[in-house]
Amino acid sequence: MSLVLDNVGLARGGQDLLSGISLTLPKGSLNVLLGATLAGKTSLMRLMAGLDAPTTGRVLVGGRDVTGLPVQKRDVAMVYQQFINYPSLSVYENIASPLRVARLGADEIAARVRAAAGLLRLEPYLQRKPLELSGGQQQRTAIARALVKRAELVLLDEPLANLDYKLREELREELPRIFAESGAIFVYATTEPSEALLLGGATATLFQGKVTQFGPTAQVYRQPHDLVTAQVFSDPPLNVLSGRKQGGEVTLATGASVPAAGAFAAVPDGRYSIGFRAHHLALDPLPAPAIALSATVSVSEITGSESYVHLDLGAHRLVALVPGVRRLEPGSAVTAWLDPRRIFLFDESGALAASAVAKAA
């Protein structure tokens, strides 16, 4: 079974919430919807589930047109960021509840609950009530209840957003294994690029109700087709400077002129947006042909093994993610270093100007 969205769109009150989205999700695949809040992730999931009908386009499941078919008549399970469990029921009964609604036999229910509980490592807690569990265990229960249905399509709408850091990390590590063992089509919505990278699979980047790119997660991250996709798939935000190439020289918006080395050498003369991620901006000298950028420290944030250093270059604000503890005073002058072989160049339309830059990204 595959899920196909054929040029679907959704409008409400004269406003386009989604437009021109075409995706094919094969059986057994893990698919991430990555985008900021209000990018359209939940709206798209609702179309996939049958909770809403598209204004334009078609939804096909296994080659059958199910556009407009309600969720009750589809083989789908959903998990939300809130733990939706029945507080008066045990963990066992919470997981078993959709099977009891389907009137399965007692032996079949027991077998499925045990299997789902084993997958989510919930066996020791089956007789507890949800309020006796940690947040992570409650969310595991909600996921187990979705998996026990053995639905062909499982939708997870930011399921870890309300958990603390440790619990998120624990579940993030386990989810790819759980997904691989299930065999269903999984669609996982998140606002966090790091979560998409950890989960793997394929990622669709969303911006203002449109899918800007869809493909293997690592490929979309390393080879964004355009500036918007690179910005969606960057946290901290993508650093962007404008520049103009003329002959063998590039003049940056900061006023600095540098040789047209690295990615600059592969493109014709013209204006470009120069994008680079925070971990590609260094505060220690780099060998030639590195670009030296004179900057002023705005603030530094120490996270433990790394530090975020926010830099002002005139009217431009950049952020560097550097190893170790860097205690830099606000207002202090520093030189930041950028390797021109580790940048994205986007033309004036926002499209990636040189595919060669992706090799070093």
C-alpha positions in Angstrom: 0.0 0.0 0.0 1.2 3.5 -0.8 -0.2 6.9 0.1 -0.3 9.4 -2.8 -1.1 13.1 -2.5 -1.8 14.3 -6.0 -1.5 18.1 -6.2 -3.6 18.6 -3.1 -4.6 22.0 -1.7 -6.7 23.2 1.2 -8.4 26.6 1.5 -10.3 28.1 4.5 -12.1 31.5 4.4 -10.5 32.4 1.1 -7.0 31.6 2.5 -4.8 28.9 1.1 -3.6 26.7 4.0 -2.0 24.2 1.6 -1.3 24.4 -2.1 0.1 22.2 -4.9 1.4 19.3 -2.7 2.3 16.1 -4.4 3.9 13.3 -2.4 4.2 9.5 -2.7 4.8 7.6 0.5 5.5 3.9 0.0 4.6 1.1 2.3 7.0 0.7 5.3 8.5 4.2 4.9 9.3 6.8 7.5 8.5 10.3 6.4 9.1 13.5 8.3 7.2 16.7 7.8 9.6 19.5 8.9 8.6 23.1 9.2 8.0 25.9 11.6 4.7 26.3 13.5 1.9 27.1 11.1 3.9 25.9 8.1 1.0 23.4 7.3 2.2 20.2 8.9 -1.0 19.5 10.9 -3.3 20.5 8.1 -1.4 18.1 5.7 -1.8 15.3 8.3 -5.5 15.9 8.6 -5.8 15.5 4.8 -3.8 12.3 5.0 -6.1 10.9 7.7 -9.4 11.9 6.2 -10.3 14.4 9.0 -10.5 17.1 6.3 -11.1 16.8 2.5 -8.8 18.7 0.2 -10.2 21.7 -1.7 -8.2 20.6 -4.8 -6.4 17.5 -5.8 -6.7 13.8 -4.8 -5.7 11.4 -2.1 -5.0 7.9 -3.1 -4.3 4.8 -0.9 -3.0 1.7 -2.6 -4.1 3.2 -6.0 -7.7 3.8 -4.7 -9.1 7.3 -4.7 -10.1 8.0 -1.1 -10.5 11.8 -1.5 -13.3 12.8 0.9 -13.5 9.4 2.5 -13.9 10.1 6.3 -11.3 8.9 8.8 -13.7 6.2 10.2 -13.5 4.4 6.9 -9.7 4.6 6.6 -7.0 2.4 8.1 -5.2 5.1 10.1 -3.9 5.8 13.6 -2.8 9.1 15.1 -0.6 10.2 18.0 -0.6 13.8 19.2 1.8 15.8 21.3 -0.6 15.7 24.2 -0.7 12.3 26.0 -4.3 11.2 25.2 -4.9 8.3 27.6 -7.9 7.1 29.6 -6.9 7.9 33.2 -9.3 5.4 34.8 -8.0 2.5 32.7 -4.8 0.5 33.1 -2.0 0.8 30.6 -3.1 -2.6 29.3 -6.7 -1.5 28.8 -5.6 1.8 27.2 -3.6 -0.1 24.6 -6.4 -2.6 24.1 -9.2 0.0 23.8 -9.2 0.3 19.9 -9.2 -3.5 19.6 -12.2 -3.8 21.9 -14.0 -1.3 19.8 -13.2 -3.4 16.8 -14.6 -6.5 18.7 -11.5 -8.6 18.4 -11.3 -11.8 20.4 -9.7 -11.9 23.8 -6.7 -14.0 22.7 -6.0 -11.7 19.7 -6.3 -8.6 21.9 -3.9 -10.1 24.5 -1.4 -11.1 21.8 -1.4 -7.7 20.2 -1.2 -5.7 23.4 1.8 -7.8 24.6 3.5 -7.3 21.2 3.0 -3.5 21.3 4.0 -3.3 24.9 7.1 -5.2 24.2 8.0 -2.9 21.3 7.5 0.1 23.5 9.1 -1.5 26.6 5.9 -1.1 28.6 5.6 -4.7 30.0 6.4 -3.8 33.6 3.7 -1.1 33.6 0.7 -2.8 32.1 -1.3 -2.9 35.3 -0.6 0.7 36.2 -2.8 3.7 35.6 -1.5 6.5 33.3 -1.1 9.0 36.2 1.3 6.5 37.8 3.6 6.8 34.8 6.3 9.3 33.8 5.6 11.6 30.8 7.7 9.4 28.6 5.9 6.2 29.6 2.5 7.9 29.0 3.6 8.9 25.5 4.8 5.4 24.9 1.3 4.2 25.9 -0.3 6.5 23.4 2.1 5.3 20.7 1.5 1.6 21.6 -2.3 2.2 21.3 -1.7 3.6 17.8 0.6 0.7 16.8 -1.7 -2.1 18.2 -4.3 -1.3 15.6 -1.8 -2.3 12.9 -3.0 0.5 10.8 -1.3 0.9 7.4 -0.9 4.7 8.1 0.4 6.0 11.4 0.5 9.8 11.9 2.5 11.4 14.7 2.0 15.1 15.2 5.0 16.4 17.2 4.6 13.5 19.7 7.6 14.4 21.8 7.1 18.2 22.0 5.7 18.1 25.6 8.4 15.9 27.0 11.5 17.0 28.8 14.9 16.8 27.1 16.0 13.5 28.6 12.7 11.8 27.7 12.8 13.2 24.2 16.3 11.9 23.6 15.3 8.5 24.9 12.3 8.1 22.6 14.0 9.7 19.6 16.6 7.0 19.8 14.0 4.2 20.0 11.5 5.4 17.4 13.4 4.4 14.2 13.6 0.9 15.6 9.9 0.9 16.4 9.0 2.2 13.0 11.2 -0.3 11.2 9.6 -3.2 13.0 6.1 -2.1 12.4 6.0 -2.0 8.5 3.4 0.8 8.3 3.7 4.1 6.6 4.8 6.6 9.3 4.4 10.3 9.0 6.1 12.3 11.7 5.7 16.1 12.1 8.4 18.2 13.8 9.7 21.7 14.0 13.2 20.5 14.8 15.8 19.8 12.1 17.9 17.7 14.6 14.9 15.4 15.1 14.5 14.9 11.4 18.1 14.0 11.0 18.0 11.6 13.9 14.9 9.8 12.6 16.2 9.6 9.1 13.9 8.2 6.4 12.6 10.9 4.0 11.8 14.5 4.8 9.4 17.0 3.3 10.2 20.6 4.2 7.2 22.8 4.5 7.0 26.6 4.3 3.8 28.6 4.1 1.6 25.6 3.1 3.9 24.3 0.4 6.4 21.5 0.2 9.7 23.0 -0.9 11.6 19.7 -1.2 11.1 16.0 -0.5 13.7 13.3 -0.5 16.0 11.2 1.7 16.5 13.2 4.9 20.3 13.5 4.7 20.1 14.5 1.0 17.6 17.3 1.7 19.8 18.6 4.5 23.0 18.5 2.4 21.6 19.5 -0.9 18.7 21.9 -0.4 17.2 23.0 -3.7 16.7 26.6 -2.6 17.3 29.1 0.2 13.9 28.5 1.8 14.6 24.8 2.2 18.1 25.5 3.6 16.5 27.9 6.2 13.8 25.4 7.2 16.4 22.7 7.7 18.8 24.8 9.8 18.9 25.2 13.6 20.3 27.6 14.7 19.0 29.7 11.8 21.0 29.7 8.6 23.5 32.5 8.3 22.9 34.5 5.2 25.1 37.2 3.6 24.6 38.8 0.2 27.5 39.2 -2.2 28.4 40.0 -5.8 30.8 38.1 -7.9 32.7 40.0 -10.6 35.5 38.2 -12.3 37.9 36.7 -9.8 36.6 38.7 -6.9 33.5 38.6 -4.6 32.3 41.7 -2.7 30.3 40.9 0.4 27.5 43.0 1.9 29.8 43.7 4.8 32.1 45.6 2.4 34.9 42.9 2.4 36.3 41.7 -0.9 37.6 38.1 -1.2 38.9 35.9 -4.0 36.2 34.0 -5.9 37.4 30.6 -4.5 35.5 27.4 -3.6 31.8 27.5 -4.6 32.2 31.1 -6.0 34.5 29.7 -8.8 31.6 27.5 -10.1 29.1 30.2 -10.8 28.9 33.1 -13.3 29.2 36.8 -12.3 26.1 38.2 -10.5 24.5 38.7 -7.2 24.1 35.8 -4.7 22.9 34.9 -1.3 25.6 33.1 0.7 24.2 30.6 3.2 26.2 28.8 5.8 25.3 26.9 8.9 26.5 27.9 12.4 29.0 25.0 12.7 30.7 26.1 9.5 31.6 29.5 11.0 34.8 29.3 13.0 36.5 31.6 15.5 39.9 30.0 15.2 41.9 30.8 12.0 41.4 28.6 9.0 43.8 28.0 6.2 43.5 29.7 2.8 41.2 30.3 1.0 39.2 31.0 4.2 37.3 34.3 4.4 38.0 36.5 7.4 35.0 38.4 8.8 35.6 41.2 11.3 32.7 41.1 13.8 31.6 42.2 17.3 30.3 39.7 19.9 26.7 40.3 20.8 26.3 37.4 23.2 27.8 33.9 23.8 25.8 31.0 25.1 27.6 28.0 26.6 25.9 24.7 26.3 28.6 22.5 27.8 30.7 21.0 25.1 29.8 23.7 22.6 29.2 27.4 22.6 26.8 29.6 20.5 28.5 32.9 19.7 26.2 35.6 18.2 28.1 38.1 16.1 27.3 41.5 14.6 28.8 42.5 11.3 27.4 45.9 10.8 23.7 45.4 10.2 24.1 41.6 9.8 23.7 39.1 12.7 25.5 35.8 12.4 25.8 32.8 14.8 28.7 30.5 15.2 28.5 27.1 16.9 32.1 26.4 18.1 33.5 23.6 20.2 34.3 24.0 23.9 33.6 26.8 26.4 34.0 30.3 24.8 33.4 33.1 27.3 33.4 36.2 25.1 32.4 39.5 26.4 29.6 41.4 24.6 31.1 44.1 22.5 34.5 42.5 22.1 36.0 42.4 18.6 36.7 39.0 17.0 37.5 37.6 13.6 35.3 34.9 12.3 36.5 32.5 9.6 34.4 31.0 6.8 35.6 28.3 4.3 34.2 29.2 0.9 34.1 25.5 0.1 31.5 25.0 2.9 28.8 27.4 1.8 25.6 27.4 -0.2 25.2 29.9 -3.0 21.7 30.9 -4.0 20.9 33.0 -7.0 18.5 36.0 -7.0 15.5 33.7 -7.4 16.5 31.8 -4.3 17.5 28.6 -6.2 20.7 26.8 -5.4 23.2 28.2 -7.9 26.0 25.5 -7.7 25.5 21.9 -6.9 29.1 21.6 -6.0 28.6 23.3 -2.7 26.5 20.5 -1.5 29.5 18.2 -1.3 31.0 20.2 1.6 27.7 21.1 3.4 
